[in-house]
Amino acid sequence: MELRGVEELMDLLYACRAAPAGPAPGGRADPHQHALRTAALLRRGRPADKELQLAGLVQAIGPLLRPGDERGHRDHAADAVRSLLGARVAGLVRGHVRSVAGPADDDLLRLRQADEEARTARFDAGVLEDWRTVLELVAARNSRLGAVD
């Protein structure tokens, strides 16, 4: 599945609220809150890196795209957001649970750390609507860059 726009992505992210929670240390993680916390932690650590923040946010849609396919949910999420948010976001989503070598190591490490911390962190990460503008900006930039190719 390839997402056609920010509104479709927002709908999927909102749908994460109704998704079954996955296992987490000390309890079960709410996928919607986990995504918001991961993105918020990345925003704190790398405020200028919107693509990294969005990778933390959108990874949550994978299980909704192919329920029951636990091994492939990162790939499904990456494939879905690639045309909308760009290759870097897709690559981060796809690679953040794998061991990779290369210049993106630091970004992937930060994403994995935020993902783990968000499983047990308890803070107000705001609401999904807070991310709409960032999603729109990255999507618009990606659209312009894609038009140049």
Disulfide bonds with the S-S distance in Angstrom:
none
